[in-house]
Amino acid sequence: MADTQKAESFQASYKFPLLASLLSIVLGLIYLYTIRDVPQFKIPVIDEWSYDDKAQGILMGTWPSGKVFYQDPLYPYFLAFYLLAHRQRCCCGEGASSLSRRASCFPCV
């Protein structure tokens, strides 16, 4: 009987964070869908441009070039994988960033 109470307590304690994480992902996807036609969304600027350029370099085999990193080097690899999987360059940075922020909620659950 104590085991069933522990199981029910465990399920109840994880229900709200899981639902909040899923809601965050759904709202993020809706947000990306609604801004897909905005001109500023289609052109990467500042950091997005830099990360996109590095991700393209990873896919072409020309990056890293031996220069000092001034930004974190792991995100371009993640973005290169995302670019490879989705075969599109436009608005990839925002999509990958948005989904990775929302997916980071799951370890908290």
Summary of the structure (lengths in Angstrom):
residues: 109
radius of gyration: 18.7
end to end distance: 25.3
largest distance: 62.1
contacts: 254
relative contact order: 0.15
helix: 72%
strand: 0%
